[in-house]
Amino acid sequence: MILSETLWKHLAKIDKECNEMMDRIVRQMAKKEGVTEQLKSDDWLCWLPKMNSIRSRAEEVALHGLIYSL
C-alpha cells in the first residue's frame, strides 16, 4: 500500500469511519443512560464520570468493530 500510495487514503477512511461510529455510539449510549446537556449544566460533577465511561465503552466497541477485526 505504501508503494501504490494508497495507505494514507485507507488510513484516513478508517479514521473517519471510526470517528463517525464513536459519535453515533456515544449519542446512543448517552440517550439510553439519560446523560443529557441538562445534566451537564445542572451537575457537571455527576455528568463527567458518566460521559467518560460512555466514551470509553464506545471507543472499545469502535476499535473492536473497525480495527481489531481486520
N, CA, C, O and CB atoms as a CASP TS submission, in Angstrom:
PFRMAT TS
TARGET T0000
AUTHOR 0000-0000-0000
METHOD Language model
MODEL 1
PARENT N/A
ATOM      1  N   MET     1       0.822  -1.199   0.000  1.00  0.00           N
ATOM      2  CA  MET     1       0.000   0.000   0.000  1.00  0.00           C
ATOM      3  C   MET     1       0.863   1.259   0.000  1.00  0.00           C
ATOM      4  O   MET     1       0.493   2.286  -0.569  1.00  0.00           O
ATOM      5  CB  MET     1      -0.934   0.000   1.206  1.00  0.00           C
ATOM      6  N   ILE     2       2.002   1.157   0.641  1.00  0.00           N
ATOM      7  CA  ILE     2       2.896   2.318   0.643  1.00  0.00           C
ATOM      8  C   ILE     2       3.402   2.595  -0.763  1.00  0.00           C
ATOM      9  O   ILE     2       3.446   3.743  -1.206  1.00  0.00           O
ATOM     10  CB  ILE     2       4.082   2.094   1.602  1.00  0.00           C
ATOM     11  N   LEU     3       3.781   1.535  -1.457  1.00  0.00           N
ATOM     12  CA  LEU     3       4.322   1.713  -2.805  1.00  0.00           C
ATOM     13  C   LEU     3       3.266   2.218  -3.787  1.00  0.00           C
ATOM     14  O   LEU     3       3.584   2.975  -4.704  1.00  0.00           O
ATOM     15  CB  LEU     3       4.906   0.402  -3.308  1.00  0.00           C
ATOM     16  N   SER     4       2.032   1.809  -3.602  1.00  0.00           N
ATOM     17  CA  SER     4       0.976   2.264  -4.510  1.00  0.00           C
ATOM     18  C   SER     4       0.339   3.565  -4.039  1.00  0.00           C
ATOM     19  O   SER     4      -0.594   4.071  -4.663  1.00  0.00           O
ATOM     20  CB  SER     4      -0.094   1.191  -4.649  1.00  0.00           C
ATOM     21  N   GLU     5       0.847   4.099  -2.940  1.00  0.00           N
ATOM     22  CA  GLU     5       0.395   5.379  -2.368  1.00  0.00           C
ATOM     23  C   GLU     5      -1.092   5.377  -2.009  1.00  0.00           C
ATOM     24  O   GLU     5      -1.781   6.383  -2.178  1.00  0.00           O
ATOM     25  CB  GLU     5       0.675   6.507  -3.347  1.00  0.00           C
ATOM     26  N   THR     6      -1.570   4.250  -1.519  1.00  0.00           N
ATOM     27  CA  THR     6      -2.965   4.165  -1.086  1.00  0.00           C
ATOM     28  C   THR     6      -3.104   4.032   0.425  1.00  0.00           C
ATOM     29  O   THR     6      -4.217   4.052   0.950  1.00  0.00           O
ATOM     30  CB  THR     6      -3.641   2.995  -1.759  1.00  0.00           C
ATOM     31  N   LEU     7      -1.987   3.898   1.123  1.00  0.00           N
ATOM     32  CA  LEU     7      -2.033   3.685   2.572  1.00  0.00           C
ATOM     33  C   LEU     7      -2.682   4.856   3.288  1.00  0.00           C
ATOM     34  O   LEU     7      -3.558   4.655   4.130  1.00  0.00           O
ATOM     35  CB  LEU     7      -0.631   3.461   3.120  1.00  0.00           C
ATOM     36  N   TRP     8      -2.268   6.069   2.971  1.00  0.00           N
ATOM     37  CA  TRP     8      -2.779   7.239   3.707  1.00  0.00           C
ATOM     38  C   TRP     8      -4.264   7.457   3.445  1.00  0.00           C
ATOM     39  O   TRP     8      -5.001   7.860   4.345  1.00  0.00           O
ATOM     40  CB  TRP     8      -1.994   8.501   3.318  1.00  0.00           C
ATOM     41  N   LYS     9      -4.706   7.194   2.223  1.00  0.00           N
ATOM     42  CA  LYS     9      -6.136   7.304   1.927  1.00  0.00           C
ATOM     43  C   LYS     9      -6.920   6.259   2.708  1.00  0.00           C
ATOM     44  O   LYS     9      -7.995   6.540   3.238  1.00  0.00           O
ATOM     45  CB  LYS     9      -6.395   7.146   0.415  1.00  0.00           C
ATOM     46  N   HIS    10      -6.376   5.069   2.773  1.00  0.00           N
ATOM     47  CA  HIS    10      -7.027   3.988   3.519  1.00  0.00           C
ATOM     48  C   HIS    10      -7.105   4.322   5.013  1.00  0.00           C
ATOM     49  O   HIS    10      -8.146   4.134   5.641  1.00  0.00           O
ATOM     50  CB  HIS    10      -6.269   2.660   3.311  1.00  0.00           C
ATOM     51  N   LEU    11      -6.011   4.811   5.569  1.00  0.00           N
ATOM     52  CA  LEU    11      -5.991   5.166   6.995  1.00  0.00           C
ATOM     53  C   LEU    11      -6.939   6.329   7.287  1.00  0.00           C
ATOM     54  O   LEU    11      -7.589   6.345   8.332  1.00  0.00           O
ATOM     55  CB  LEU    11      -4.561   5.529   7.437  1.00  0.00           C
ATOM     56  N   ALA    12      -7.023   7.289   6.391  1.00  0.00           N
ATOM     57  CA  ALA    12      -7.946   8.414   6.572  1.00  0.00           C
ATOM     58  C   ALA    12      -9.390   7.925   6.552  1.00  0.00           C
ATOM     59  O   ALA    12     -10.224   8.402   7.322  1.00  0.00           O
ATOM     60  CB  ALA    12      -7.728   9.479   5.476  1.00  0.00           C
ATOM     61  N   LYS    13      -9.682   6.973   5.669  1.00  0.00           N
ATOM     62  CA  LYS    13     -11.028   6.408   5.587  1.00  0.00           C
ATOM     63  C   LYS    13     -11.381   5.671   6.876  1.00  0.00           C
ATOM     64  O   LYS    13     -12.479   5.841   7.407  1.00  0.00           O
ATOM     65  CB  LYS    13     -11.143   5.457   4.382  1.00  0.00           C
ATOM     66  N   ILE    14     -10.467   4.865   7.376  1.00  0.00           N
ATOM     67  CA  ILE    14     -10.690   4.128   8.630  1.00  0.00           C
ATOM     68  C   ILE    14     -10.887   5.105   9.792  1.00  0.00           C
ATOM     69  O   ILE    14     -11.771   4.909  10.626  1.00  0.00           O
ATOM     70  CB  ILE    14      -9.497   3.175   8.925  1.00  0.00           C
ATOM     71  N   ASP    15     -10.067   6.152   9.845  1.00  0.00           N
ATOM     72  CA  ASP    15     -10.179   7.154  10.903  1.00  0.00           C
ATOM     73  C   ASP    15     -11.544   7.842  10.864  1.00  0.00           C
ATOM     74  O   ASP    15     -12.178   8.036  11.902  1.00  0.00           O
ATOM     75  CB  ASP    15      -9.059   8.194  10.773  1.00  0.00           C
ATOM     76  N   LYS    16     -11.984   8.204   9.677  1.00  0.00           N
ATOM     77  CA  LYS    16     -13.280   8.863   9.533  1.00  0.00           C
ATOM     78  C   LYS    16     -14.408   7.931   9.974  1.00  0.00           C
ATOM     79  O   LYS    16     -15.307   8.346  10.706  1.00  0.00           O
ATOM     80  CB  LYS    16     -13.498   9.314   8.075  1.00  0.00           C
ATOM     81  N   GLU    17     -14.362   6.680   9.533  1.00  0.00           N
ATOM     82  CA  GLU    17     -15.378   5.706   9.917  1.00  0.00           C
ATOM     83  C   GLU    17     -15.402   5.494  11.427  1.00  0.00           C
ATOM     84  O   GLU    17     -16.472   5.409  12.031  1.00  0.00           O
ATOM     85  CB  GLU    17     -15.133   4.379   9.205  1.00  0.00           C
ATOM     86  N   CYS    18     -14.233   5.409  12.027  1.00  0.00           N
ATOM     87  CA  CYS    18     -14.133   5.190  13.474  1.00  0.00           C
ATOM     88  C   CYS    18     -14.710   6.380  14.244  1.00  0.00           C
ATOM     89  O   CYS    18     -15.452   6.198  15.209  1.00  0.00           O
ATOM     90  CB  CYS    18     -12.661   4.953  13.883  1.00  0.00           C
ATOM     91  N   ASN    19     -14.371   7.586  13.819  1.00  0.00           N
ATOM     92  CA  ASN    19     -14.899   8.777  14.491  1.00  0.00           C
ATOM     93  C   ASN    19     -16.413   8.887  14.348  1.00  0.00           C
ATOM     94  O   ASN    19     -17.102   9.260  15.298  1.00  0.00           O
ATOM     95  CB  ASN    19     -14.238  10.030  13.932  1.00  0.00           C
ATOM     96  N   GLU    20     -16.934   8.566  13.166  1.00  0.00           N
ATOM     97  CA  GLU    20     -18.383   8.596  12.965  1.00  0.00           C
ATOM     98  C   GLU    20     -19.074   7.549  13.829  1.00  0.00           C
ATOM     99  O   GLU    20     -20.124   7.805  14.417  1.00  0.00           O
ATOM    100  CB  GLU    20     -18.725   8.369  11.487  1.00  0.00           C
ATOM    101  N   MET    21     -18.475   6.378  13.896  1.00  0.00           N
ATOM    102  CA  MET    21     -19.032   5.308  14.723  1.00  0.00           C
ATOM    103  C   MET    21     -19.011   5.702  16.195  1.00  0.00           C
ATOM    104  O   MET    21     -19.985   5.475  16.913  1.00  0.00           O
ATOM    105  CB  MET    21     -18.252   4.000  14.512  1.00  0.00           C
ATOM    106  N   MET    22     -17.906   6.290  16.648  1.00  0.00           N
ATOM    107  CA  MET    22     -17.798   6.744  18.037  1.00  0.00           C
ATOM    108  C   MET    22     -18.879   7.772  18.359  1.00  0.00           C
ATOM    109  O   MET    22     -19.554   7.668  19.383  1.00  0.00           O
ATOM    110  CB  MET    22     -16.404   7.342  18.301  1.00  0.00           C
ATOM    111  N   ASP    23     -19.042   8.760  17.489  1.00  0.00           N
ATOM    112  CA  ASP    23     -20.056   9.794  17.718  1.00  0.00           C
ATOM    113  C   ASP    23     -21.448   9.184  17.829  1.00  0.00           C
ATOM    114  O   ASP    23     -22.222   9.541  18.717  1.00  0.00           O
ATOM    115  CB  ASP    23     -20.028  10.832  16.588  1.00  0.00           C
ATOM    116  N   ARG    24     -21.759   8.269  16.929  1.00  0.00           N
ATOM    117  CA  ARG    24     -23.073   7.636  16.919  1.00  0.00           C
ATOM    118  C   ARG    24     -23.288   6.815  18.198  1.00  0.00           C
ATOM    119  O   ARG    24     -24.347   6.902  18.820  1.00  0.00           O
ATOM    120  CB  ARG    24     -23.225   6.739  15.671  1.00  0.00           C
ATOM    121  N   ILE    25     -22.303   6.034  18.583  1.00  0.00           N
ATOM    122  CA  ILE    25     -22.433   5.183  19.771  1.00  0.00           C
ATOM    123  C   ILE    25     -22.538   6.023  21.037  1.00  0.00           C
ATOM    124  O   ILE    25     -23.340   5.721  21.921  1.00  0.00           O
ATOM    125  CB  ILE    25     -21.241   4.220  19.876  1.00  0.00           C
ATOM    126  N   VAL    26     -21.732   7.075  21.129  1.00  0.00           N
ATOM    127  CA  VAL    26     -21.785   7.951  22.316  1.00  0.00           C
ATOM    128  C   VAL    26     -23.167   8.583  22.432  1.00  0.00           C
ATOM    129  O   VAL    26     -23.742   8.618  23.520  1.00  0.00           O
ATOM    130  CB  VAL    26     -20.691   9.058  22.242  1.00  0.00           C
ATOM    131  N   ARG    27     -23.703   9.082  21.327  1.00  0.00           N
ATOM    132  CA  ARG    27     -25.049   9.684  21.365  1.00  0.00           C
ATOM    133  C   ARG    27     -26.091   8.667  21.815  1.00  0.00           C
ATOM    134  O   ARG    27     -26.947   8.975  22.645  1.00  0.00           O
ATOM    135  CB  ARG    27     -25.431  10.246  19.981  1.00  0.00           C
ATOM    136  N   GLN    28     -26.018   7.457  21.270  1.00  0.00           N
ATOM    137  CA  GLN    28     -26.995   6.427  21.614  1.00  0.00           C
ATOM    138  C   GLN    28     -26.892   6.024  23.082  1.00  0.00           C
ATOM    139  O   GLN    28     -27.906   5.905  23.769  1.00  0.00           O
ATOM    140  CB  GLN    28     -26.806   5.204  20.726  1.00  0.00           C
ATOM    141  N   MET    29     -25.664   5.815  23.561  1.00  0.00           N
ATOM    142  CA  MET    29     -25.480   5.415  24.961  1.00  0.00           C
ATOM    143  C   MET    29     -25.899   6.529  25.915  1.00  0.00           C
ATOM    144  O   MET    29     -26.539   6.266  26.933  1.00  0.00           O
ATOM    145  CB  MET    29     -24.017   5.029  25.218  1.00  0.00           C
ATOM    146  N   ALA    30     -25.547   7.755  25.596  1.00  0.00           N
ATOM    147  CA  ALA    30     -25.906   8.885  26.459  1.00  0.00           C
ATOM    148  C   ALA    30     -27.423   9.023  26.539  1.00  0.00           C
ATOM    149  O   ALA    30     -27.975   9.254  27.615  1.00  0.00           O
ATOM    150  CB  ALA    30     -25.273  10.199  25.935  1.00  0.00           C
ATOM    151  N   LYS    31     -28.083   8.881  25.411  1.00  0.00           N
ATOM    152  CA  LYS    31     -29.546   8.976  25.406  1.00  0.00           C
ATOM    153  C   LYS    31     -30.157   7.857  26.242  1.00  0.00           C
ATOM    154  O   LYS    31     -31.066   8.090  27.039  1.00  0.00           O
ATOM    155  CB  LYS    31     -30.091   8.921  23.964  1.00  0.00           C
ATOM    156  N   LYS    32     -29.650   6.640  26.054  1.00  0.00           N
ATOM    157  CA  LYS    32     -30.187   5.487  26.780  1.00  0.00           C
ATOM    158  C   LYS    32     -29.975   5.612  28.289  1.00  0.00           C
ATOM    159  O   LYS    32     -30.818   5.188  29.079  1.00  0.00           O
ATOM    160  CB  LYS    32     -29.540   4.204  26.273  1.00  0.00           C
ATOM    161  N   GLU    33     -28.833   6.203  28.680  1.00  0.00           N
ATOM    162  CA  GLU    33     -28.497   6.306  30.104  1.00  0.00           C
ATOM    163  C   GLU    33     -28.922   7.632  30.731  1.00  0.00           C
ATOM    164  O   GLU    33     -28.676   7.865  31.914  1.00  0.00           O
ATOM    165  CB  GLU    33     -27.015   6.123  30.288  1.00  0.00           C
ATOM    166  N   GLY    34     -29.557   8.499  29.946  1.00  0.00           N
ATOM    167  CA  GLY    34     -30.058   9.762  30.480  1.00  0.00           C
ATOM    168  C   GLY    34     -28.981  10.794  30.770  1.00  0.00           C
ATOM    169  O   GLY    34     -29.167  11.664  31.621  1.00  0.00           O
ATOM    170  N   VAL    35     -27.872  10.705  30.079  1.00  0.00           N
ATOM    171  CA  VAL    35     -26.782  11.670  30.250  1.00  0.00           C
ATOM    172  C   VAL    35     -27.004  12.778  29.222  1.00  0.00           C
ATOM    173  O   VAL    35     -26.661  12.633  28.049  1.00  0.00           O
ATOM    174  CB  VAL    35     -25.354  10.989  30.076  1.00  0.00           C
ATOM    175  N   THR    36     -27.581  13.882  29.683  1.00  0.00           N
ATOM    176  CA  THR    36     -28.019  14.952  28.796  1.00  0.00           C
ATOM    177  C   THR    36     -27.243  16.243  29.044  1.00  0.00           C
ATOM    178  O   THR    36     -26.473  16.357  29.998  1.00  0.00           O
ATOM    179  CB  THR    36     -29.509  15.199  28.972  1.00  0.00           C
ATOM    180  N   GLU    37     -27.466  17.199  28.165  1.00  0.00           N
ATOM    181  CA  GLU    37     -26.876  18.534  28.350  1.00  0.00           C
ATOM    182  C   GLU    37     -27.455  19.196  29.597  1.00  0.00           C
ATOM    183  O   GLU    37     -26.777  19.983  30.258  1.00  0.00           O
ATOM    184  CB  GLU    37     -27.126  19.426  27.102  1.00  0.00           C
ATOM    185  N   GLN    38     -28.705  18.878  29.916  1.00  0.00           N
ATOM    186  CA  GLN    38     -29.329  19.424  31.123  1.00  0.00           C
ATOM    187  C   GLN    38     -28.602  18.918  32.364  1.00  0.00           C
ATOM    188  O   GLN    38     -28.352  19.684  33.295  1.00  0.00           O
ATOM    189  CB  GLN    38     -30.826  19.045  31.185  1.00  0.00           C
ATOM    190  N   LEU    39     -28.266  17.638  32.380  1.00  0.00           N
ATOM    191  CA  LEU    39     -27.498  17.079  33.495  1.00  0.00           C
ATOM    192  C   LEU    39     -26.136  17.754  33.580  1.00  0.00           C
ATOM    193  O   LEU    39     -25.643  18.047  34.669  1.00  0.00           O
ATOM    194  CB  LEU    39     -27.332  15.550  33.337  1.00  0.00           C
ATOM    195  N   LYS    40     -25.539  17.994  32.426  1.00  0.00           N
ATOM    196  CA  LYS    40     -24.229  18.659  32.394  1.00  0.00           C
ATOM    197  C   LYS    40     -24.299  20.047  33.014  1.00  0.00           C
ATOM    198  O   LYS    40     -23.415  20.436  33.777  1.00  0.00           O
ATOM    199  CB  LYS    40     -23.713  18.757  30.955  1.00  0.00           C
ATOM    200  N   SER    41     -25.344  20.790  32.689  1.00  0.00           N
ATOM    201  CA  SER    41     -25.450  22.142  33.237  1.00  0.00           C
ATOM    202  C   SER    41     -25.887  22.143  34.702  1.00  0.00           C
ATOM    203  O   SER    41     -25.514  23.035  35.464  1.00  0.00           O
ATOM    204  CB  SER    41     -26.427  22.959  32.412  1.00  0.00           C
ATOM    205  N   ASP    42     -26.674  21.147  35.090  1.00  0.00           N
ATOM    206  CA  ASP    42     -27.143  21.077  36.482  1.00  0.00           C
ATOM    207  C   ASP    42     -26.095  20.521  37.427  1.00  0.00           C
ATOM    208  O   ASP    42     -25.894  21.055  38.518  1.00  0.00           O
ATOM    209  CB  ASP    42     -28.389  20.230  36.566  1.00  0.00           C
ATOM    210  N   ASP    43     -25.424  19.447  37.016  1.00  0.00           N
ATOM    211  CA  ASP    43     -24.485  18.759  37.904  1.00  0.00           C
ATOM    212  C   ASP    43     -23.352  18.155  37.090  1.00  0.00           C
ATOM    213  O   ASP    43     -23.345  16.953  36.826  1.00  0.00           O
ATOM    214  CB  ASP    43     -25.203  17.663  38.724  1.00  0.00           C
ATOM    215  N   TRP    44     -22.402  18.978  36.694  1.00  0.00           N
ATOM    216  CA  TRP    44     -21.329  18.502  35.813  1.00  0.00           C
ATOM    217  C   TRP    44     -20.414  17.498  36.509  1.00  0.00           C
ATOM    218  O   TRP    44     -19.754  16.706  35.837  1.00  0.00           O
ATOM    219  CB  TRP    44     -20.507  19.679  35.310  1.00  0.00           C
ATOM    220  N   LEU    45     -20.361  17.516  37.846  1.00  0.00           N
ATOM    221  CA  LEU    45     -19.546  16.522  38.561  1.00  0.00           C
ATOM    222  C   LEU    45     -20.163  15.131  38.475  1.00  0.00           C
ATOM    223  O   LEU    45     -19.452  14.133  38.598  1.00  0.00           O
ATOM    224  CB  LEU    45     -19.380  16.927  40.030  1.00  0.00           C
ATOM    225  N   CYS    46     -21.443  15.053  38.270  1.00  0.00           N
ATOM    226  CA  CYS    46     -22.112  13.772  38.041  1.00  0.00           C
ATOM    227  C   CYS    46     -22.009  13.393  36.560  1.00  0.00           C
ATOM    228  O   CYS    46     -21.805  12.227  36.222  1.00  0.00           O
ATOM    229  CB  CYS    46     -23.603  13.840  38.486  1.00  0.00           C
ATOM    230  N   TRP    47     -22.152  14.395  35.680  1.00  0.00           N
ATOM    231  CA  TRP    47     -22.128  14.175  34.231  1.00  0.00           C
ATOM    232  C   TRP    47     -20.772  13.681  33.744  1.00  0.00           C
ATOM    233  O   TRP    47     -20.705  12.787  32.901  1.00  0.00           O
ATOM    234  CB  TRP    47     -22.492  15.456  33.505  1.00  0.00           C
ATOM    235  N   LEU    48     -19.701  14.250  34.260  1.00  0.00           N
ATOM    236  CA  LEU    48     -18.356  13.967  33.768  1.00  0.00           C
ATOM    237  C   LEU    48     -17.958  12.488  33.851  1.00  0.00           C
ATOM    238  O   LEU    48     -17.562  11.924  32.831  1.00  0.00           O
ATOM    239  CB  LEU    48     -17.368  14.786  34.538  1.00  0.00           C
ATOM    240  N   PRO    49     -18.044  11.838  35.011  1.00  0.00           N
ATOM    241  CA  PRO    49     -17.653  10.416  35.035  1.00  0.00           C
ATOM    242  C   PRO    49     -18.575   9.534  34.193  1.00  0.00           C
ATOM    243  O   PRO    49     -18.133   8.536  33.624  1.00  0.00           O
ATOM    244  CB  PRO    49     -17.642   9.905  36.470  1.00  0.00           C
ATOM    245  N   LYS    50     -19.846   9.899  34.115  1.00  0.00           N
ATOM    246  CA  LYS    50     -20.763   9.120  33.280  1.00  0.00           C
ATOM    247  C   LYS    50     -20.366   9.227  31.811  1.00  0.00           C
ATOM    248  O   LYS    50     -20.338   8.226  31.096  1.00  0.00           O
ATOM    249  CB  LYS    50     -22.218   9.599  33.476  1.00  0.00           C
ATOM    250  N   MET    51     -20.060  10.435  31.368  1.00  0.00           N
ATOM    251  CA  MET    51     -19.682  10.639  29.980  1.00  0.00           C
ATOM    252  C   MET    51     -18.330   9.998  29.681  1.00  0.00           C
ATOM    253  O   MET    51     -18.139   9.445  28.598  1.00  0.00           O
ATOM    254  CB  MET    51     -19.643  12.129  29.656  1.00  0.00           C
ATOM    255  N   ASN    52     -17.399  10.062  30.612  1.00  0.00           N
ATOM    256  CA  ASN    52     -16.104   9.387  30.416  1.00  0.00           C
ATOM    257  C   ASN    52     -16.292   7.879  30.272  1.00  0.00           C
ATOM    258  O   ASN    52     -15.635   7.244  29.446  1.00  0.00           O
ATOM    259  CB  ASN    52     -15.152   9.689  31.595  1.00  0.00           C
ATOM    260  N   SER    53     -17.174   7.317  31.062  1.00  0.00           N
ATOM    261  CA  SER    53     -17.462   5.891  30.979  1.00  0.00           C
ATOM    262  C   SER    53     -18.085   5.542  29.623  1.00  0.00           C
ATOM    263  O   SER    53     -17.713   4.550  28.996  1.00  0.00           O
ATOM    264  CB  SER    53     -18.399   5.467  32.124  1.00  0.00           C
ATOM    265  N   ILE    54     -19.021   6.356  29.186  1.00  0.00           N
ATOM    266  CA  ILE    54     -19.666   6.133  27.889  1.00  0.00           C
ATOM    267  C   ILE    54     -18.648   6.205  26.767  1.00  0.00           C
ATOM    268  O   ILE    54     -18.644   5.347  25.885  1.00  0.00           O
ATOM    269  CB  ILE    54     -20.783   7.157  27.653  1.00  0.00           C
ATOM    270  N   ARG    55     -17.790   7.207  26.782  1.00  0.00           N
ATOM    271  CA  ARG    55     -16.779   7.358  25.726  1.00  0.00           C
ATOM    272  C   ARG    55     -15.800   6.186  25.725  1.00  0.00           C
ATOM    273  O   ARG    55     -15.392   5.714  24.664  1.00  0.00           O
ATOM    274  CB  ARG    55     -16.012   8.680  25.903  1.00  0.00           C
ATOM    275  N   SER    56     -15.431   5.725  26.897  1.00  0.00           N
ATOM    276  CA  SER    56     -14.517   4.594  26.997  1.00  0.00           C
ATOM    277  C   SER    56     -15.141   3.335  26.410  1.00  0.00           C
ATOM    278  O   SER    56     -14.490   2.613  25.655  1.00  0.00           O
ATOM    279  CB  SER    56     -14.121   4.356  28.452  1.00  0.00           C
ATOM    280  N   ARG    57     -16.393   3.069  26.751  1.00  0.00           N
ATOM    281  CA  ARG    57     -17.076   1.896  26.226  1.00  0.00           C
ATOM    282  C   ARG    57     -17.314   2.011  24.720  1.00  0.00           C
ATOM    283  O   ARG    57     -17.182   1.028  23.991  1.00  0.00           O
ATOM    284  CB  ARG    57     -18.400   1.695  26.951  1.00  0.00           C
ATOM    285  N   ALA    58     -17.662   3.205  24.260  1.00  0.00           N
ATOM    286  CA  ALA    58     -17.881   3.420  22.823  1.00  0.00           C
ATOM    287  C   ALA    58     -16.581   3.229  22.045  1.00  0.00           C
ATOM    288  O   ALA    58     -16.585   2.666  20.951  1.00  0.00           O
ATOM    289  CB  ALA    58     -18.450   4.834  22.566  1.00  0.00           C
ATOM    290  N   GLU    59     -15.482   3.693  22.606  1.00  0.00           N
ATOM    291  CA  GLU    59     -14.190   3.515  21.950  1.00  0.00           C
ATOM    292  C   GLU    59     -13.846   2.036  21.825  1.00  0.00           C
ATOM    293  O   GLU    59     -13.333   1.595  20.796  1.00  0.00           O
ATOM    294  CB  GLU    59     -13.089   4.251  22.722  1.00  0.00           C
ATOM    295  N   GLU    60     -14.127   1.282  22.867  1.00  0.00           N
ATOM    296  CA  GLU    60     -13.846  -0.151  22.829  1.00  0.00           C
ATOM    297  C   GLU    60     -14.677  -0.839  21.742  1.00  0.00           C
ATOM    298  O   GLU    60     -14.164  -1.686  21.011  1.00  0.00           O
ATOM    299  CB  GLU    60     -14.129  -0.788  24.200  1.00  0.00           C
ATOM    300  N   VAL    61     -15.943  -0.481  21.637  1.00  0.00           N
ATOM    301  CA  VAL    61     -16.813  -1.053  20.610  1.00  0.00           C
ATOM    302  C   VAL    61     -16.306  -0.687  19.221  1.00  0.00           C
ATOM    303  O   VAL    61     -16.227  -1.546  18.343  1.00  0.00           O
ATOM    304  CB  VAL    61     -18.263  -0.568  20.794  1.00  0.00           C
ATOM    305  N   ALA    62     -15.964   0.576  19.019  1.00  0.00           N
ATOM    306  CA  ALA    62     -15.496   1.035  17.706  1.00  0.00           C
ATOM    307  C   ALA    62     -14.179   0.374  17.331  1.00  0.00           C
ATOM    308  O   ALA    62     -14.003  -0.043  16.186  1.00  0.00           O
ATOM    309  CB  ALA    62     -15.335   2.558  17.697  1.00  0.00           C
ATOM    310  N   LEU    63     -13.266   0.273  18.262  1.00  0.00           N
ATOM    311  CA  LEU    63     -11.978  -0.351  17.968  1.00  0.00           C
ATOM    312  C   LEU    63     -12.140  -1.822  17.613  1.00  0.00           C
ATOM    313  O   LEU    63     -11.504  -2.308  16.677  1.00  0.00           O
ATOM    314  CB  LEU    63     -11.037  -0.204  19.156  1.00  0.00           C
ATOM    315  N   HIS    64     -12.983  -2.530  18.350  1.00  0.00           N
ATOM    316  CA  HIS    64     -13.197  -3.942  18.036  1.00  0.00           C
ATOM    317  C   HIS    64     -13.915  -4.106  16.700  1.00  0.00           C
ATOM    318  O   HIS    64     -13.649  -5.051  15.958  1.00  0.00           O
ATOM    319  CB  HIS    64     -14.000  -4.620  19.150  1.00  0.00           C
ATOM    320  N   GLY    65     -14.824  -3.184  16.397  1.00  0.00           N
ATOM    321  CA  GLY    65     -15.572  -3.304  15.158  1.00  0.00           C
ATOM    322  C   GLY    65     -14.783  -2.941  13.916  1.00  0.00           C
ATOM    323  O   GLY    65     -14.993  -3.531  12.856  1.00  0.00           O
ATOM    324  N   LEU    66     -13.875  -1.978  14.028  1.00  0.00           N
ATOM    325  CA  LEU    66     -13.177  -1.482  12.838  1.00  0.00           C
ATOM    326  C   LEU    66     -11.693  -1.838  12.774  1.00  0.00           C
ATOM    327  O   LEU    66     -11.155  -2.036  11.684  1.00  0.00           O
ATOM    328  CB  LEU    66     -13.317  -0.006  12.770  1.00  0.00           C
ATOM    329  N   ILE    67     -11.043  -1.919  13.893  1.00  0.00           N
ATOM    330  CA  ILE    67      -9.588  -2.093  13.883  1.00  0.00           C
ATOM    331  C   ILE    67      -9.189  -3.530  14.184  1.00  0.00           C
ATOM    332  O   ILE    67      -8.505  -4.164  13.380  1.00  0.00           O
ATOM    333  CB  ILE    67      -8.938  -1.157  14.892  1.00  0.00           C
ATOM    334  N   TYR    68      -9.607  -4.050  15.332  1.00  0.00           N
ATOM    335  CA  TYR    68      -9.154  -5.363  15.765  1.00  0.00           C
ATOM    336  C   TYR    68      -9.706  -6.493  14.910  1.00  0.00           C
ATOM    337  O   TYR    68      -9.139  -7.585  14.884  1.00  0.00           O
ATOM    338  CB  TYR    68      -9.538  -5.585  17.192  1.00  0.00           C
ATOM    339  N   SER    69     -10.804  -6.242  14.213  1.00  0.00           N
ATOM    340  CA  SER    69     -11.433  -7.290  13.409  1.00  0.00           C
ATOM    341  C   SER    69     -10.733  -7.504  12.061  1.00  0.00           C
ATOM    342  O   SER    69     -11.060  -8.447  11.340  1.00  0.00           O
ATOM    343  CB  SER    69     -12.892  -6.947  13.175  1.00  0.00           C
ATOM    344  N   LEU    70      -9.784  -6.645  11.721  1.00  0.00           N
ATOM    345  CA  LEU    70      -9.102  -6.767  10.434  1.00  0.00           C
ATOM    346  C   LEU    70      -8.164  -7.938  10.379  1.00  0.00           C
ATOM    347  O   LEU    70      -7.520  -8.166   9.356  1.00  0.00           O
ATOM    348  CB  LEU    70      -8.348  -5.522  10.132  1.00  0.00           C
TER
END
